[in-house]
Amino acid sequence: MPGTLLRYQAVFAAVLLAAWLPAFAQPDPREELAARIIEAARLERLVLAEARAKARVDPKLEQALDDEMYRLRGAALWSAQHPAWAPARNALRELAARDSNEWIAQFEAAQAGKTGVRDLAGSYRREYLADLLAFAESPGGAAYFARRLAEARVRAGESIFSLEPATPAQLERLAAEARKRFEALPPAEKQRVKAYTVDIACTQCGDKSNVQFLDIYLNDRIRWMVEMMAMHWLGDSTEYQKRDAWRAALEAKFATKLPVASTKQLLGTLEMRPDAALVFRFTFYANNAVDGGKLALEFPRSHPRYAEVLALVPGLAAGQSRVLYRDRDGLIGDKP
């Protein structure tokens, strides 16, 4: 009897499992709604535009450009005050921007779009998604999202991480056309937009309008996209071979304007102050920046090794500074 009971239990469990697995394997029906919403409202383009606007002012992106400039030439040799710095940095930005546009197209196709569908489907009830789809596909909803995207593109620009590069003038024109189409909506459609974007009609949104509730999802997506951009922008995900090619291009373009390159180890600069004291300054990697750390070693005339240090740069006069190098034999001097 116990054995028979166990067999019945095993059969019953198998039947339940067989019935449960197909249901579990079925795709979430909300994903179809989410995909249609994203296509109708162009939500991924909106996320990308808003993320690009944040990335443009992200100090990490600017620091990444500076780091690459200091890999081109050491911090002891140049800085933003060097006459070749600005043109070379602008050229580097163009190279990185071109790469970012190629990368974002591949990233959107391979990962970002699919992630957006899953995130949207998993964030809301089916009833909310159905209402959102109806709004996005209505004339008023379509005009609302088109205007919002066009204005976001104006704020963001299209210089980096762009799927549809356009000049500022072109973006302004597109935004003006989108506003014009929105203003031309019939009164009933304008009222539909007001009801969905301003009035509180969503039973699961608390004190938020339908669109404000949607913005919770959008803001999460925007933060995620900014992180992806920062990781790629001259970061670990950008191939070293590509960055080497960029530096080679800058070397060729600005060959006569860059500081003299050297195969020796770049140490820093030795400066003589007006009181004849010597100051050795060098820069090192710290705080996630190639030029993040700075140190100065001072040698007043009374220092026991003053003459030894001064002998490294014969002829150094008060108010002057020289770059110091170390060759393979360990000899230190001011010759590149």
Summary of the structure (lengths in Angstrom):
residues: 336
radius of gyration: 30.4
end to end distance: 93.5
largest distance: 106.0
contacts: 962
relative contact order: 0.12
helix: 60%
strand: 11%
